[in-house]
Every structure is written in structure tokens, then in C-alpha cells.
Amino acid sequence: MSSPAPKQTPASPTKKDVLQRAALLLRNASPSEWDKFLNAFADYSQDITLGVIEAAPNEILDKQGRAKMMLSLHRLFVECDKQKPQQSAAPTPPVP
């Protein structure tokens, strides 16, 4: 006789989920200001990305990492209403 599967509790939201939710709340609170923020962030991100091209050889990896983070944040902000919170990493036990 097998024991019943343990109950799964909902996973706590990740820090990314919290940031995504905060971005969505801000976007909903003031759509026109949100659009201004996104445009300014995109311009700044572009400057950071272009910095990779102009970087000295010993700075390339650092600047590339910063550019990737800016892209990741920009994507999170733009898609804050489309992404679903990440699920728990714990596998779902099979149903007997």
C-alpha cells in the first residue's frame, strides 16, 4: 500500500516575480508615465549595449554582462503583463 502524495504548498514568489508584479502595478497606475519610463530605459539600454562595442578588451565581458542584464530587465518591463509567475522547481509527484 502506498502512502498518499505529500501536499504541495504554493511556492513563494521569486524576486523576479515580485519585480514583475511591481512593474505591472506601476504600468497600470500611470500608463503614460510608464511609457516614458520604458522609452528612457530603452535609450539607456542601447547606450549600455553600444558600450560593449567601444569597450577595451579587458572590459568587454563586464560590459557584455551589463548589456545582457539591461536587455533582460527591459524584456521583463515590456512583458510584465504577459508573463506568468514561475512555478516551483519541485517536481509534481505522479498520480497513482
VMD Tcl script that builds the backbone (N, CA, C; Angstrom):
set m [mol new atoms 288]
animate dup $m
set s [atomselect $m all]
$s set {name element resname resid chain x y z} {
  {N N MET 1 A 0.848 -1.160 0.000}
  {CA C MET 1 A 0.000 0.000 0.000}
  {C C MET 1 A 0.903 1.235 0.000}
  {N N SER 2 A 0.642 2.133 -0.910}
  {CA C SER 2 A 1.484 3.325 -0.988}
  {C C SER 2 A 0.882 4.451 -0.150}
  {N N SER 3 A 1.784 5.283 0.346}
  {CA C SER 3 A 1.322 6.403 1.161}
  {C C SER 3 A 0.827 7.522 0.245}
  {N N PRO 4 A -0.079 8.353 0.748}
  {CA C PRO 4 A -0.589 9.432 -0.107}
  {C C PRO 4 A 0.521 10.431 -0.437}
  {N N ALA 5 A 0.391 11.023 -1.589}
  {CA C ALA 5 A 1.381 12.014 -2.019}
  {C C ALA 5 A 1.331 13.212 -1.079}
  {N N PRO 6 A 2.501 13.763 -0.753}
  {CA C PRO 6 A 2.507 14.934 0.137}
  {C C PRO 6 A 1.825 16.116 -0.548}
  {N N LYS 7 A 1.175 16.931 0.268}
  {CA C LYS 7 A 0.523 18.122 -0.272}
  {C C LYS 7 A 1.593 19.109 -0.717}
  {N N GLN 8 A 1.357 19.706 -1.842}
  {CA C GLN 8 A 2.280 20.728 -2.315}
  {C C GLN 8 A 1.751 22.088 -1.893}
  {N N THR 9 A 2.619 22.867 -1.326}
  {CA C THR 9 A 2.238 24.221 -0.963}
  {C C THR 9 A 2.682 25.141 -2.087}
  {N N PRO 10 A 1.943 26.203 -2.306}
  {CA C PRO 10 A 2.361 27.117 -3.367}
  {C C PRO 10 A 3.740 27.684 -3.067}
  {N N ALA 11 A 4.543 27.772 -4.104}
  {CA C ALA 11 A 5.897 28.307 -3.941}
  {C C ALA 11 A 5.822 29.801 -3.666}
  {N N SER 12 A 6.744 30.267 -2.871}
  {CA C SER 12 A 6.837 31.701 -2.645}
  {C C SER 12 A 7.233 32.366 -3.951}
  {N N PRO 13 A 6.754 33.581 -4.174}
  {CA C PRO 13 A 7.144 34.239 -5.422}
  {C C PRO 13 A 8.647 34.508 -5.435}
  {N N THR 14 A 9.232 34.376 -6.602}
  {CA C THR 14 A 10.655 34.677 -6.749}
  {C C THR 14 A 10.835 36.198 -6.741}
  {N N LYS 15 A 12.057 36.631 -6.598}
  {CA C LYS 15 A 12.332 38.066 -6.645}
  {C C LYS 15 A 11.972 38.634 -8.018}
  {N N LYS 16 A 12.161 37.821 -9.044}
  {CA C LYS 16 A 11.769 38.253 -10.392}
  {C C LYS 16 A 10.253 38.443 -10.454}
  {N N ASP 17 A 9.494 37.516 -9.856}
  {CA C ASP 17 A 8.035 37.642 -9.823}
  {C C ASP 17 A 7.611 38.926 -9.118}
  {N N VAL 18 A 8.278 39.236 -8.019}
  {CA C VAL 18 A 7.952 40.440 -7.246}
  {C C VAL 18 A 8.227 41.689 -8.086}
  {N N LEU 19 A 9.369 41.716 -8.777}
  {CA C LEU 19 A 9.705 42.852 -9.630}
  {C C LEU 19 A 8.702 42.979 -10.774}
  {N N GLN 20 A 8.353 41.869 -11.360}
  {CA C GLN 20 A 7.392 41.848 -12.465}
  {C C GLN 20 A 6.041 42.391 -12.010}
  {N N ARG 21 A 5.606 41.977 -10.839}
  {CA C ARG 21 A 4.316 42.439 -10.298}
  {C C ARG 21 A 4.370 43.936 -9.993}
  {N N ALA 22 A 5.471 44.405 -9.435}
  {CA C ALA 22 A 5.622 45.832 -9.145}
  {C C ALA 22 A 5.586 46.645 -10.445}
  {N N ALA 23 A 6.252 46.142 -11.478}
  {CA C ALA 23 A 6.241 46.830 -12.774}
  {C C ALA 23 A 4.821 46.904 -13.321}
  {N N LEU 24 A 4.079 45.828 -13.204}
  {CA C LEU 24 A 2.696 45.806 -13.687}
  {C C LEU 24 A 1.833 46.805 -12.922}
  {N N LEU 25 A 2.005 46.869 -11.615}
  {CA C LEU 25 A 1.234 47.820 -10.809}
  {C C LEU 25 A 1.551 49.260 -11.219}
  {N N LEU 26 A 2.828 49.555 -11.435}
  {CA C LEU 26 A 3.206 50.900 -11.871}
  {C C LEU 26 A 2.650 51.216 -13.257}
  {N N ARG 27 A 2.736 50.258 -14.149}
  {CA C ARG 27 A 2.210 50.467 -15.506}
  {C C ARG 27 A 0.720 50.765 -15.456}
  {N N ASN 28 A -0.014 50.007 -14.639}
  {CA C ASN 28 A -1.452 50.203 -14.540}
  {C C ASN 28 A -1.810 51.518 -13.847}
  {N N ALA 29 A -0.982 51.950 -12.914}
  {CA C ALA 29 A -1.256 53.182 -12.169}
  {C C ALA 29 A -1.091 54.426 -13.038}
  {N N SER 30 A -0.130 54.403 -13.942}
  {CA C SER 30 A 0.133 55.587 -14.765}
  {C C SER 30 A 0.697 55.180 -16.125}
  {N N PRO 31 A -0.180 54.770 -17.042}
  {CA C PRO 31 A 0.291 54.274 -18.345}
  {C C PRO 31 A 1.164 55.257 -19.125}
  {N N SER 32 A 0.837 56.545 -19.100}
  {CA C SER 32 A 1.641 57.484 -19.896}
  {C C SER 32 A 3.040 57.660 -19.286}
  {N N GLU 33 A 3.117 57.732 -17.955}
  {CA C GLU 33 A 4.425 57.828 -17.309}
  {C C GLU 33 A 5.212 56.534 -17.498}
  {N N TRP 34 A 4.521 55.412 -17.492}
  {CA C TRP 34 A 5.169 54.117 -17.716}
  {C C TRP 34 A 5.806 54.086 -19.106}
  {N N ASP 35 A 5.067 54.577 -20.108}
  {CA C ASP 35 A 5.614 54.607 -21.468}
  {C C ASP 35 A 6.858 55.489 -21.538}
  {N N LYS 36 A 6.841 56.620 -20.835}
  {CA C LYS 36 A 8.020 57.491 -20.797}
  {C C LYS 36 A 9.196 56.765 -20.150}
  {N N PHE 37 A 8.911 56.047 -19.069}
  {CA C PHE 37 A 9.968 55.284 -18.402}
  {C C PHE 37 A 10.543 54.227 -19.341}
  {N N LEU 38 A 9.667 53.474 -20.017}
  {CA C LEU 38 A 10.147 52.427 -20.926}
  {C C LEU 38 A 11.009 53.010 -22.040}
  {N N ASN 39 A 10.603 54.135 -22.595}
  {CA C ASN 39 A 11.398 54.767 -23.652}
  {C C ASN 39 A 12.761 55.206 -23.121}
  {N N ALA 40 A 12.771 55.813 -21.942}
  {CA C ALA 40 A 14.047 56.241 -21.351}
  {C C ALA 40 A 14.925 55.032 -21.036}
  {N N PHE 41 A 14.322 53.968 -20.527}
  {CA C PHE 41 A 15.081 52.765 -20.203}
  {C C PHE 41 A 15.652 52.136 -21.474}
  {N N ALA 42 A 14.862 52.115 -22.541}
  {CA C ALA 42 A 15.329 51.556 -23.814}
  {C C ALA 42 A 16.510 52.361 -24.349}
  {N N ASP 43 A 16.420 53.687 -24.259}
  {CA C ASP 43 A 17.540 54.527 -24.715}
  {C C ASP 43 A 18.796 54.266 -23.897}
  {N N TYR 44 A 18.630 54.180 -22.579}
  {CA C TYR 44 A 19.775 53.916 -21.707}
  {C C TYR 44 A 20.352 52.527 -21.992}
  {N N SER 45 A 19.480 51.553 -22.194}
  {CA C SER 45 A 19.923 50.187 -22.505}
  {C C SER 45 A 20.735 50.158 -23.794}
  {N N GLN 46 A 20.302 50.933 -24.758}
  {CA C GLN 46 A 21.024 50.988 -26.025}
  {C C GLN 46 A 22.435 51.557 -25.823}
  {N N ASP 47 A 22.529 52.587 -24.987}
  {CA C ASP 47 A 23.851 53.155 -24.691}
  {C C ASP 47 A 24.761 52.120 -24.023}
  {N N ILE 48 A 24.202 51.360 -23.084}
  {CA C ILE 48 A 24.980 50.318 -22.406}
  {C C ILE 48 A 25.423 49.254 -23.409}
  {N N THR 49 A 24.523 48.881 -24.305}
  {CA C THR 49 A 24.836 47.863 -25.312}
  {C C THR 49 A 25.919 48.362 -26.264}
  {N N LEU 50 A 25.800 49.601 -26.694}
  {CA C LEU 50 A 26.827 50.166 -27.574}
  {C C LEU 50 A 28.173 50.270 -26.866}
  {N N GLY 51 A 28.149 50.378 -25.557}
  {CA C GLY 51 A 29.391 50.418 -24.792}
  {C C GLY 51 A 30.228 49.163 -24.949}
  {N N VAL 52 A 29.585 48.051 -25.269}
  {CA C VAL 52 A 30.323 46.794 -25.495}
  {C C VAL 52 A 31.216 46.952 -26.724}
  {N N ILE 53 A 30.683 47.583 -27.745}
  {CA C ILE 53 A 31.430 47.756 -28.993}
  {C C ILE 53 A 32.662 48.635 -28.771}
  {N N GLU 54 A 32.498 49.635 -27.917}
  {CA C GLU 54 A 33.577 50.597 -27.697}
  {C C GLU 54 A 34.499 50.221 -26.542}
  {N N ALA 55 A 34.238 49.097 -25.888}
  {CA C ALA 55 A 34.992 48.711 -24.695}
  {C C ALA 55 A 36.411 48.258 -25.039}
  {N N ALA 56 A 37.290 48.526 -24.101}
  {CA C ALA 56 A 38.652 47.995 -24.201}
  {C C ALA 56 A 38.570 46.473 -24.004}
  {N N PRO 57 A 39.523 45.741 -24.551}
  {CA C PRO 57 A 39.464 44.275 -24.448}
  {C C PRO 57 A 39.273 43.752 -23.019}
  {N N ASN 58 A 39.882 44.407 -22.041}
  {CA C ASN 58 A 39.762 43.920 -20.667}
  {C C ASN 58 A 38.410 44.290 -20.029}
  {N N GLU 59 A 37.573 45.059 -20.718}
  {CA C GLU 59 A 36.270 45.460 -20.188}
  {C C GLU 59 A 35.095 44.778 -20.889}
  {N N ILE 60 A 35.364 44.062 -21.958}
  {CA C ILE 60 A 34.291 43.530 -22.804}
  {C C ILE 60 A 33.350 42.619 -22.033}
  {N N LEU 61 A 33.869 41.665 -21.272}
  {CA C LEU 61 A 32.991 40.720 -20.577}
  {C C LEU 61 A 32.104 41.416 -19.547}
  {N N ASP 62 A 32.655 42.355 -18.825}
  {CA C ASP 62 A 31.872 43.104 -17.841}
  {C C ASP 62 A 30.765 43.894 -18.536}
  {N N LYS 63 A 31.109 44.594 -19.591}
  {CA C LYS 63 A 30.120 45.410 -20.301}
  {C C LYS 63 A 29.094 44.534 -21.010}
  {N N GLN 64 A 29.516 43.374 -21.490}
  {CA C GLN 64 A 28.564 42.456 -22.117}
  {C C GLN 64 A 27.556 41.946 -21.087}
  {N N GLY 65 A 28.032 41.640 -19.894}
  {CA C GLY 65 A 27.131 41.195 -18.831}
  {C C GLY 65 A 26.124 42.272 -18.463}
  {N N ARG 66 A 26.580 43.512 -18.400}
  {CA C ARG 66 A 25.669 44.623 -18.092}
  {C C ARG 66 A 24.635 44.791 -19.201}
  {N N ALA 67 A 25.074 44.659 -20.444}
  {CA C ALA 67 A 24.148 44.792 -21.576}
  {C C ALA 67 A 23.096 43.679 -21.549}
  {N N LYS 68 A 23.505 42.470 -21.227}
  {CA C LYS 68 A 22.552 41.360 -21.143}
  {C C LYS 68 A 21.532 41.592 -20.025}
  {N N MET 69 A 21.994 42.126 -18.898}
  {CA C MET 69 A 21.069 42.405 -17.800}
  {C C MET 69 A 20.070 43.483 -18.195}
  {N N MET 70 A 20.538 44.513 -18.881}
  {CA C MET 70 A 19.628 45.570 -19.320}
  {C C MET 70 A 18.570 45.002 -20.270}
  {N N LEU 71 A 18.990 44.144 -21.174}
  {CA C LEU 71 A 18.041 43.514 -22.097}
  {C C LEU 71 A 17.026 42.673 -21.337}
  {N N SER 72 A 17.499 41.926 -20.360}
  {CA C SER 72 A 16.617 41.092 -19.556}
  {C C SER 72 A 15.598 41.938 -18.792}
  {N N LEU 73 A 16.055 43.025 -18.177}
  {CA C LEU 73 A 15.146 43.913 -17.449}
  {C C LEU 73 A 14.156 44.583 -18.389}
  {N N HIS 74 A 14.637 45.041 -19.532}
  {CA C HIS 74 A 13.738 45.685 -20.490}
  {C C HIS 74 A 12.644 44.713 -20.929}
  {N N ARG 75 A 13.041 43.490 -21.206}
  {CA C ARG 75 A 12.061 42.475 -21.609}
  {C C ARG 75 A 11.045 42.237 -20.488}
  {N N LEU 76 A 11.525 42.151 -19.250}
  {CA C LEU 76 A 10.628 41.942 -18.116}
  {C C LEU 76 A 9.634 43.105 -18.006}
  {N N PHE 77 A 10.123 44.347 -18.160}
  {CA C PHE 77 A 9.241 45.501 -18.061}
  {C C PHE 77 A 8.212 45.517 -19.188}
  {N N VAL 78 A 8.654 45.261 -20.415}
  {CA C VAL 78 A 7.748 45.297 -21.566}
  {C C VAL 78 A 6.689 44.200 -21.470}
  {N N GLU 79 A 7.085 43.043 -20.968}
  {CA C GLU 79 A 6.172 41.892 -20.932}
  {C C GLU 79 A 5.590 41.639 -19.550}
  {N N CYS 80 A 5.593 42.647 -18.682}
  {CA C CYS 80 A 5.161 42.426 -17.297}
  {C C CYS 80 A 3.719 41.937 -17.197}
  {N N ASP 81 A 2.898 42.244 -18.176}
  {CA C ASP 81 A 1.511 41.784 -18.125}
  {C C ASP 81 A 1.300 40.455 -18.833}
  {N N LYS 82 A 2.330 39.931 -19.479}
  {CA C LYS 82 A 2.192 38.697 -20.252}
  {C C LYS 82 A 2.811 37.488 -19.579}
  {N N GLN 83 A 3.797 37.705 -18.720}
  {CA C GLN 83 A 4.498 36.600 -18.091}
  {C C GLN 83 A 3.719 36.081 -16.902}
  {N N LYS 84 A 3.812 34.796 -16.710}
  {CA C LYS 84 A 3.192 34.176 -15.539}
  {C C LYS 84 A 4.275 33.926 -14.506}
  {N N PRO 85 A 3.933 34.001 -13.229}
  {CA C PRO 85 A 4.931 33.696 -12.200}
  {C C PRO 85 A 5.517 32.308 -12.420}
  {N N GLN 86 A 6.792 32.172 -12.121}
  {CA C GLN 86 A 7.458 30.895 -12.291}
  {C C GLN 86 A 6.926 29.892 -11.279}
  {N N GLN 87 A 6.826 28.657 -11.710}
  {CA C GLN 87 A 6.344 27.588 -10.854}
  {C C GLN 87 A 7.474 27.077 -9.970}
  {N N SER 88 A 7.095 26.376 -8.947}
  {CA C SER 88 A 8.062 25.785 -8.033}
  {C C SER 88 A 8.963 24.829 -8.800}
  {N N ALA 89 A 10.206 24.743 -8.370}
  {CA C ALA 89 A 11.161 23.844 -9.015}
  {C C ALA 89 A 10.908 22.387 -8.593}
  {N N ALA 90 A 10.117 22.176 -7.550}
  {CA C ALA 90 A 9.848 20.822 -7.091}
  {C C ALA 90 A 8.965 20.093 -8.087}
  {N N PRO 91 A 9.349 18.877 -8.471}
  {CA C PRO 91 A 8.531 18.146 -9.441}
  {C C PRO 91 A 7.192 17.727 -8.831}
  {N N THR 92 A 6.201 17.647 -9.664}
  {CA C THR 92 A 4.889 17.197 -9.237}
  {C C THR 92 A 4.928 15.680 -9.144}
  {N N PRO 93 A 4.535 15.122 -7.993}
  {CA C PRO 93 A 4.584 13.661 -7.871}
  {C C PRO 93 A 3.535 13.016 -8.794}
  {N N PRO 94 A 3.837 11.834 -9.312}
  {CA C PRO 94 A 2.882 11.168 -10.198}
  {C C PRO 94 A 1.644 10.733 -9.426}
  {N N VAL 95 A 0.530 10.735 -10.124}
  {CA C VAL 95 A -0.726 10.292 -9.515}
  {C C VAL 95 A -0.799 8.782 -9.647}
  {N N PRO 96 A -1.017 8.050 -8.516}
  {CA C PRO 96 A -1.055 6.580 -8.594}
  {C C PRO 96 A -2.271 6.063 -9.306}
}
mol reanalyze $m
mol bondsrecalc $m
mol representation Tube
mol addrep $m
